Amino acid sequence: MKKLRREIIELLKAGNCTPRISTIASKLHSRSSTIHYNIKQLEKESAIRSYRAVFDYKKIDEGFCSFVLISLASGSYKDPDKIAEILSKYPQVESVDIITGRWELIIKVRTANMDEYYEFAKNLVAIGGVDKTETLNSIRQVKSEFTRAIN
């Protein structure tokens, strides 16, 4: 049961969700076929990149969230995409952004707890091209791009 639960969560995180066309049509007072056509057009244009479930991360053992600022070593500074690509392959990494300022990259990491984050961080600093990091731990998420926190 636990293994199946984890596999379902991973599939939902990877985008195995679909929009409820009839619900959207009802809210917009439009025909389902019209909504379906428009959604397909948005998908074709890559304006819609994925459909994903919105989780209460604490309930799926990914409640510890950190933002990690990364400074690249001088040899990697010219190609931040290479390090970003390596980081994006880690399952704990939710997002990778190339940024401006004193740091070159910022990643969002989700783990079950601080101990699991520590194991991830040891791998992070071992990546060739990473000079230094600074971790910022989220203590409470108020809003994401998907939803507001419910009190």
Secondary structure as GFF3:
##gff-version 3
##sequence-region A 1 151
A	DSSP	alpha_helix	2	13	.	.	.	ID=ss1
A	DSSP	alpha_helix	21	28	.	.	.	ID=ss2
A	DSSP	alpha_helix	32	44	.	.	.	ID=ss3
A	DSSP	three_ten_helix	57	60	.	.	.	ID=ss4
A	DSSP	beta_strand	64	72	.	.	.	ID=ss5
A	DSSP	alpha_helix	80	88	.	.	.	ID=ss6
A	DSSP	beta_strand	93	98	.	.	.	ID=ss7
A	DSSP	beta_strand	105	111	.	.	.	ID=ss8
A	DSSP	alpha_helix	114	126	.	.	.	ID=ss9
A	DSSP	beta_strand	130	137	.	.	.	ID=ss10
###
